[in-house]
Amino acid sequence: MPSTTAIISHLKDTVAEGVDRSAQTLITLSHRIHADPEPAFQEHRAVAAITATAAELGLEVHSGAYGIDTALRADFGAGAPGVAIMAEYDALPGSGHACGHNVIAAIGLGAATTLHELRAELAGRVRFLGTPAEESGCGKELLAEAGAFDDLDAAMMVHPASWDLQALNGVCLSQLEVGFTGRASHSGIAPEQGRNALDAAVLAHQAIGMLAKHLAAAERVHGIITEGGDTPSIVPARVAARYYLRAADPAALAQLKHRVEDCIAGAARAAGCSAAIDFAHPDYLDLRTNPPLAAAYQANTQRLGRAFTSYETFPAAVTDAGNISHRIPVLHPTIACAPTHVMIHDAEFAHYAVSAAADQAVIDGAKALAMTVIDYLHDSTLRERISVAHTR
């Protein structure tokens, strides 16, 4: 009987060959999603493309999973443990796939379809999950609340970036909408009868800017005025703003929320207006890195010739995969497809998300992700180390 090491080696060689066979199909999918960007919860054409490509590669994927129109699901294998392969495909309003989610979708599907070919040989289950609304809406948390991860032991994905990192530093984020209400009046004839909602918004923005000088290193508040009035001749009665709040952990985020609420409420009172504050549900939570799982991915990726940079000193980012990492171990590394001076969410990154380097990232990422799933399913010692790290 072959040893566990021999079985793992055989399976890894087989999935690498499988990804190579489907390489052009996966790259075509990546480019197709990139060319037709769709924002959160509106990723219908991306879902259709992924579903059709999956069927071409022999995997039946169902949309509308867990009550979300643009969520996807496919299950194969049997028994325990169970692993989710997560795929993202939403785009940024105004800058398309400067997030590179087209690459994530192709990597995730490539790993899933090649593992599906080996489903009879896998020591456990795999769930391919298409997770919408990562950029806004915290789609993975909504899926988790609907039970998508309840019967799983780990979840994995790979994100494109400008470096190969075994993990991502992640912080919490809360999204806030504010509506300021005043009283309209003619600006030139009867300004004394007006209560300027724009003044309230500007005062709040300035107060939050002053607050920002006294925040901890991991804390950030940034925002825009999304509605500022209709004409200078009328005192604005309705103004709207949007803010993002970032903090290192849920407790710090809760405290920051209160401080920002005080800035908004005080500014509204000073301007003689009212403010309606609406925090979006759910919050994005910090990403809990699992070192043994991250190290397994790095080892598999280094087999493909990639060199890694230490992730500990990199700026923290936000991902809804963080919410899942508070439930089960999560793998969330990055794979390089752009020069180091180009950051994700920069408009220029969208160009690199369909470059030759991005196409190679699709292939390498799918191989390394599938190999890491194999490690997790077949190596009980690794699983135990991952479980211990998660509970610390």
Backbone torsions as a table, in degrees:
resi	resn	phi	psi	omega
1	MET	NA	133.7	-178.8
2	PRO	-64.9	147.8	177.1
3	SER	-72.7	163.7	177.0
4	THR	-58.8	-39.2	179.2
5	THR	-62.6	-41.9	179.7
6	ALA	-66.5	-39.6	178.7
7	ILE	-63.5	-45.8	179.9
8	ILE	-61.8	-43.8	180.0
9	SER	-61.4	-43.9	178.6
10	HIS	-61.6	-45.8	-178.4
11	LEU	-64.9	-40.1	179.2
12	LYS	-64.9	-42.8	176.7
13	ASP	-61.0	-38.5	-177.1
14	THR	-69.5	-42.6	-179.9
15	VAL	-69.1	-34.1	176.4
16	ALA	-61.8	-42.0	177.2
17	GLU	-65.5	-38.1	179.5
18	GLY	-65.1	-42.2	177.4
19	VAL	-63.1	-41.5	178.2
20	ASP	-60.0	-38.4	179.6
21	ARG	-66.5	-35.3	-177.6
22	SER	-97.8	10.1	-171.9
23	ALA	-54.9	-50.3	-175.8
24	GLN	-66.4	-35.1	177.8
25	THR	-64.6	-42.1	179.5
26	LEU	-67.4	-41.1	178.5
27	ILE	-64.1	-41.1	177.5
28	THR	-60.0	-41.9	176.9
29	LEU	-61.1	-46.2	179.4
30	SER	-56.8	-45.6	-178.6
31	HIS	-68.7	-36.0	-179.5
32	ARG	-65.1	-44.8	178.2
33	ILE	-65.2	-40.5	-179.3
34	HIS	-61.9	-38.1	-175.3
35	ALA	-74.6	-11.7	-174.6
36	ASP	-136.7	66.2	-173.2
37	PRO	-67.9	141.0	179.4
38	GLU	-133.8	137.4	-178.6
39	PRO	-77.6	180.0	-174.8
40	ALA	-52.8	134.1	177.9
41	PHE	67.3	4.6	178.9
42	GLN	-119.3	22.5	-171.7
43	GLU	-84.9	45.0	-173.2
44	HIS	-66.9	-41.1	-178.9
45	ARG	-73.0	-34.2	174.3
46	ALA	-63.8	-42.2	178.3
47	VAL	-61.0	-43.6	178.7
48	ALA	-62.5	-40.7	-179.7
49	ALA	-66.1	-43.4	179.9
50	ILE	-65.2	-44.2	-179.2
51	THR	-61.6	-44.2	-179.6
52	ALA	-66.8	-41.0	179.7
53	THR	-66.6	-40.5	177.6
54	ALA	-60.1	-44.3	179.1
55	ALA	-62.1	-39.8	177.5
56	GLU	-60.7	-32.3	-179.0
57	LEU	-95.7	8.2	171.7
58	GLY	93.3	12.1	-178.7
59	LEU	-117.6	126.6	177.7
60	GLU	-87.9	117.5	-178.6
61	VAL	-116.0	134.8	-176.9
62	HIS	-107.8	134.7	176.1
63	SER	-92.6	171.4	-177.3
64	GLY	72.7	22.2	-176.8
65	ALA	-64.4	139.1	174.7
66	TYR	56.5	30.1	174.9
67	GLY	80.5	8.6	178.5
68	ILE	-111.1	121.8	-172.3
69	ASP	-52.7	-41.3	-173.1
70	THR	-104.0	21.8	172.2
71	ALA	-94.3	148.5	-176.3
72	LEU	-124.5	153.1	178.1
73	ARG	-152.4	138.9	168.9
74	ALA	-146.6	136.8	-179.8
75	ASP	-123.1	141.5	173.2
76	PHE	-155.9	167.7	-172.6
77	GLY	85.8	-176.4	-177.0
78	ALA	-152.3	153.1	174.2
79	GLY	81.7	-161.6	-179.8
80	ALA	-117.7	152.9	1.0
81	PRO	-80.0	174.4	177.8
82	GLY	-123.4	138.3	-177.1
83	VAL	-127.6	137.7	172.5
84	ALA	-97.7	135.1	166.4
85	ILE	-103.1	116.2	-175.0
86	MET	-98.6	138.0	178.0
87	ALA	-127.7	136.0	176.0
88	GLU	-112.6	154.6	-178.5
89	TYR	-156.2	7.7	175.7
90	ASP	-79.8	159.8	-176.7
91	ALA	-118.4	169.0	178.6
92	LEU	-88.2	130.9	175.3
93	PRO	-58.1	125.6	176.2
94	GLY	91.3	-24.7	-178.8
95	SER	-130.8	14.3	171.8
96	GLY	57.1	-134.5	-175.7
97	HIS	-92.3	46.9	168.1
98	ALA	-68.3	-7.1	174.0
99	CYS	-91.2	-16.8	179.2
100	GLY	73.6	22.4	-177.4
101	HIS	-69.0	-19.0	173.5
102	ASN	-61.3	-36.7	178.4
103	VAL	-69.4	-41.6	179.1
104	ILE	-59.4	-44.6	-178.2
105	ALA	-61.2	-44.2	-178.7
106	ALA	-69.1	-39.0	176.3
107	ILE	-61.0	-50.3	-177.1
108	GLY	-61.7	-43.9	179.9
109	LEU	-68.5	-37.6	178.3
110	GLY	-61.9	-43.2	177.1
111	ALA	-64.6	-43.0	-176.7
112	ALA	-66.2	-44.8	-175.7
113	THR	-69.5	-34.8	178.0
114	THR	-72.0	-35.9	174.8
115	LEU	-68.3	-34.6	178.1
116	HIS	-60.1	-35.2	177.7
117	GLU	-62.2	-25.3	-177.7
118	LEU	-105.8	16.5	-169.7
119	ARG	-56.0	-33.1	-179.1
120	ALA	-70.5	-18.9	-178.0
121	GLU	-100.6	-5.0	-176.5
122	LEU	-80.7	141.3	179.8
123	ALA	-93.0	55.0	-179.2
124	GLY	154.6	-167.4	-175.0
125	ARG	-111.6	152.2	174.2
126	VAL	-126.9	136.3	173.6
127	ARG	-120.6	117.2	171.6
128	PHE	-83.3	122.4	-178.8
129	LEU	-120.8	116.6	170.0
130	GLY	-86.0	117.6	-170.8
131	THR	-111.6	103.4	-178.7
132	PRO	-76.0	170.5	167.4
133	ALA	57.3	48.6	174.9
134	GLU	-77.2	-39.5	-175.3
135	GLU	-70.6	-31.6	179.2
136	SER	-154.6	125.3	179.5
137	GLY	116.8	-15.1	175.7
138	CYS	53.4	55.0	-173.3
139	GLY	-57.9	-36.2	-178.4
140	LYS	-65.6	-34.6	176.3
141	GLU	-65.9	-39.9	177.8
142	LEU	-62.6	-41.3	176.4
143	LEU	-63.3	-41.9	179.9
144	ALA	-63.2	-42.2	179.8
145	GLU	-64.5	-25.4	177.9
146	ALA	-88.3	0.4	174.0
147	GLY	99.2	11.1	-174.0
148	ALA	-63.5	-25.2	-175.9
149	PHE	-113.5	4.3	-172.8
150	ASP	-61.5	-35.3	-176.5
151	ASP	-104.8	22.2	-178.1
152	LEU	-115.8	158.5	-177.3
153	ASP	-109.4	-17.1	179.4
154	ALA	-161.0	161.5	177.5
155	ALA	-140.2	144.3	-172.7
156	MET	-142.0	148.5	173.0
157	MET	-161.3	169.4	177.5
158	VAL	-133.6	131.6	-176.8
159	HIS	-111.6	133.6	175.4
160	PRO	-71.4	151.9	179.8
161	ALA	-162.6	-157.0	179.9
162	SER	-106.7	2.2	178.1
163	TRP	-142.3	157.5	167.2
164	ASP	-91.4	111.2	-179.7
165	LEU	-123.6	140.9	-179.2
166	GLN	-75.6	-14.1	179.6
167	ALA	-159.9	175.0	-178.7
168	LEU	-126.6	132.2	170.5
169	ASN	-72.1	127.6	-176.4
170	GLY	-128.8	139.7	178.0
171	VAL	-119.7	171.4	177.9
172	CYS	-81.2	155.7	175.9
173	LEU	-145.7	138.9	172.6
174	SER	-124.6	138.4	179.5
175	GLN	-104.6	133.2	-171.3
176	LEU	-129.8	128.1	171.8
177	GLU	-109.6	136.4	179.1
178	VAL	-125.6	132.2	172.3
179	GLY	-114.0	118.9	177.4
180	PHE	-98.5	131.8	-178.8
181	THR	-122.2	126.3	176.8
182	GLY	-123.4	-141.0	178.7
183	ARG	-137.5	126.8	-179.1
184	ALA	-74.6	147.4	174.8
185	SER	-163.5	163.5	177.2
186	HIS	-70.9	125.0	-174.4
187	SER	-65.4	-32.5	-175.9
188	GLY	-93.4	-33.8	-173.8
189	ILE	-92.3	-43.0	-175.5
190	ALA	-138.5	58.6	-178.7
191	PRO	-64.1	-26.3	-177.8
192	GLU	-67.0	-19.1	179.4
193	GLN	-85.4	-9.5	-177.3
194	GLY	-92.7	158.1	170.9
195	ARG	-129.4	111.3	-164.8
196	ASN	-82.7	107.2	179.4
197	ALA	-67.6	-26.9	177.4
198	LEU	-69.0	-37.3	175.1
199	ASP	-59.1	-42.0	179.1
200	ALA	-61.9	-42.8	-179.3
201	ALA	-66.2	-41.2	-179.7
202	VAL	-67.4	-42.1	176.9
203	LEU	-60.5	-42.9	178.7
204	ALA	-63.1	-42.5	-180.0
205	HIS	-62.6	-39.9	178.6
206	GLN	-68.9	-40.2	178.9
207	ALA	-63.4	-41.4	178.4
208	ILE	-66.1	-37.1	176.2
209	GLY	-62.3	-38.4	175.9
210	MET	-68.2	-39.4	176.6
211	LEU	-59.5	-37.8	-175.8
212	ALA	-59.8	-24.7	179.1
213	LYS	-72.5	-10.4	-174.7
214	HIS	-123.3	26.1	179.7
215	LEU	-96.9	157.5	175.4
216	ALA	-66.4	164.0	-173.1
217	ALA	-58.1	-35.3	-177.0
218	ALA	-86.9	-2.1	-175.1
219	GLU	-98.2	140.1	179.2
220	ARG	-144.2	146.7	168.6
221	VAL	-134.2	125.0	177.6
222	HIS	-142.3	143.3	-174.9
223	GLY	-159.6	175.1	179.7
224	ILE	-139.5	154.8	169.7
225	ILE	-90.1	117.3	-173.7
226	THR	-93.9	-17.8	178.3
227	GLU	-146.7	121.3	-171.7
228	GLY	-123.4	14.8	-177.0
229	GLY	112.8	173.5	-174.5
230	ASP	-109.0	-35.9	-177.9
231	THR	-156.8	146.6	179.6
232	PRO	-63.9	-17.2	-177.3
233	SER	-80.7	-6.7	178.8
234	ILE	-123.3	127.8	175.1
235	VAL	-61.0	122.8	-176.3
236	PRO	-63.2	127.0	178.2
237	ALA	-97.4	-16.3	-178.3
238	ARG	-139.9	122.5	177.9
239	VAL	-135.9	145.1	-178.9
240	ALA	-128.3	151.6	178.7
241	ALA	-143.7	158.1	178.5
242	ARG	-132.3	134.8	179.4
243	TYR	-131.5	149.0	171.1
244	TYR	-115.2	132.0	178.9
245	LEU	-115.6	131.2	179.2
246	ARG	-121.8	141.7	177.7
247	ALA	-154.3	163.3	-171.4
248	ALA	-69.6	-33.5	-176.0
249	ASP	-150.6	169.5	-176.3
250	PRO	-58.3	-37.7	-179.5
251	ALA	-65.2	-43.3	178.5
252	ALA	-66.6	-35.7	178.4
253	LEU	-65.0	-41.9	179.0
254	ALA	-61.0	-41.9	178.9
255	GLN	-65.8	-40.9	179.8
256	LEU	-65.0	-37.6	176.5
257	LYS	-56.4	-46.1	-179.3
258	HIS	-62.3	-40.0	-178.6
259	ARG	-67.3	-40.2	178.5
260	VAL	-68.8	-40.0	176.5
261	GLU	-58.3	-40.0	178.8
262	ASP	-63.5	-41.0	177.9
263	CYS	-60.3	-44.7	-177.4
264	ILE	-68.2	-46.9	-178.4
265	ALA	-63.5	-42.2	179.5
266	GLY	-64.6	-40.7	178.7
267	ALA	-65.0	-41.2	179.3
268	ALA	-62.5	-44.4	178.6
269	ARG	-62.5	-42.3	-179.1
270	ALA	-60.9	-31.9	-178.9
271	ALA	-93.3	2.4	-179.1
272	GLY	72.7	27.4	-176.5
273	CYS	-120.3	177.9	173.0
274	SER	-118.1	160.2	-179.8
275	ALA	-134.8	129.8	174.3
276	ALA	-105.3	119.5	-174.7
277	ILE	-107.7	126.6	-177.3
278	ASP	-128.9	107.0	174.5
279	PHE	-84.3	128.5	179.5
280	ALA	-66.9	145.7	172.5
281	HIS	-108.8	136.5	-1.5
282	PRO	-96.6	169.2	170.9
283	ASP	-74.7	153.3	169.9
284	TYR	-84.6	131.2	180.0
285	LEU	-99.0	161.1	179.1
286	ASP	-63.7	150.1	-178.3
287	LEU	-89.0	120.2	179.4
288	ARG	-91.8	105.2	-179.9
289	THR	-69.7	139.1	176.0
290	ASN	-109.1	101.7	-172.3
291	PRO	-56.8	-45.3	179.9
292	PRO	-63.1	-37.3	178.8
293	LEU	-68.8	-42.5	178.1
294	ALA	-63.2	-39.0	179.7
295	ALA	-66.5	-36.3	177.9
296	ALA	-63.7	-42.8	176.9
297	TYR	-62.2	-45.2	-179.0
298	GLN	-59.7	-42.7	179.8
299	ALA	-61.4	-40.3	179.2
300	ASN	-68.5	-37.6	-178.4
301	THR	-73.0	-35.6	177.4
302	GLN	-64.4	-27.5	174.4
303	ARG	-61.2	-24.0	-178.8
304	LEU	-91.9	2.2	174.9
305	GLY	95.5	11.4	-179.6
306	ARG	-92.0	144.8	179.9
307	ALA	-108.4	137.9	-173.0
308	PHE	-102.9	152.2	172.9
309	THR	-111.5	144.7	179.5
310	SER	-65.2	132.5	-174.9
311	TYR	-88.3	-15.9	-170.0
312	GLU	-60.6	-31.4	-176.0
313	THR	-93.2	1.4	-177.6
314	PHE	-79.8	150.1	178.0
315	PRO	-58.8	147.9	-179.1
316	ALA	-76.5	145.2	178.5
317	ALA	-119.4	-178.6	179.4
318	VAL	-124.5	134.0	175.6
319	THR	-150.0	144.1	176.8
320	ASP	-74.4	-6.4	169.9
321	ALA	-63.5	-23.6	175.8
322	GLY	-58.3	-38.8	178.6
323	ASN	-60.4	-38.8	-180.0
324	ILE	-70.2	-33.6	-178.1
325	SER	-67.3	-14.6	174.1
326	HIS	-83.0	-7.7	179.7
327	ARG	-106.8	-50.7	-177.7
328	ILE	-139.1	163.5	177.1
329	PRO	-60.1	138.2	-178.6
330	VAL	-127.5	137.3	170.6
331	LEU	-102.7	123.5	178.9
332	HIS	-143.4	69.9	176.9
333	PRO	-84.3	176.6	172.2
334	THR	-121.3	152.7	179.6
335	ILE	-126.5	131.9	-171.6
336	ALA	-74.2	134.6	172.8
337	CYS	-144.3	6.1	-177.8
338	ALA	-142.6	159.3	175.9
339	PRO	-61.8	155.9	-174.0
340	THR	-67.5	-16.4	179.1
341	HIS	-86.5	-3.6	-179.3
342	VAL	-106.6	116.3	-177.8
343	MET	-94.2	150.1	172.3
344	ILE	-58.8	146.6	-175.7
345	HIS	80.9	-12.0	166.9
346	ASP	-69.1	142.7	-179.8
347	ALA	-56.8	-33.1	-178.2
348	GLU	-65.6	-26.9	-178.3
349	PHE	-63.8	-29.5	179.2
350	ALA	-59.3	-35.0	177.6
351	HIS	-63.7	-43.4	-177.3
352	TYR	-74.5	-16.5	-179.8
353	ALA	-72.2	-7.9	172.4
354	VAL	-128.0	23.2	178.2
355	SER	-81.6	172.9	175.0
356	ALA	-60.1	-34.5	178.1
357	ALA	-66.1	-37.1	177.5
358	ALA	-68.5	-38.9	177.3
359	ASP	-61.7	-39.4	177.0
360	GLN	-68.2	-34.6	177.4
361	ALA	-64.5	-35.3	176.1
362	VAL	-59.6	-46.4	-176.7
363	ILE	-70.1	-50.9	-179.9
364	ASP	-63.0	-41.6	-178.9
365	GLY	-64.0	-42.3	178.9
366	ALA	-63.2	-41.9	178.7
367	LYS	-63.8	-50.5	-176.2
368	ALA	-64.8	-37.4	179.1
369	LEU	-66.6	-45.8	178.6
370	ALA	-62.0	-40.7	178.8
371	MET	-62.9	-38.7	-179.1
372	THR	-70.1	-35.7	173.3
373	VAL	-60.5	-42.9	178.0
374	ILE	-60.6	-45.8	176.9
375	ASP	-55.0	-46.9	-176.2
376	TYR	-64.7	-44.9	-176.6
377	LEU	-69.0	-33.7	-169.6
378	HIS	-105.7	-13.5	-176.2
379	ASP	-109.2	96.2	-176.2
380	SER	-66.0	-31.1	178.2
381	THR	-66.3	-43.5	176.7
382	LEU	-62.0	-43.3	179.8
383	ARG	-58.6	-40.9	179.7
384	GLU	-65.2	-41.7	177.9
385	ARG	-63.8	-39.1	178.0
386	ILE	-65.0	-41.9	179.8
387	SER	-64.5	-42.8	179.1
388	VAL	-63.5	-43.2	179.4
389	ALA	-63.2	-35.4	-178.5
390	HIS	-69.0	-32.0	-175.3
391	THR	-87.3	-5.6	180.0
392	ARG	-75.0	NA	NA
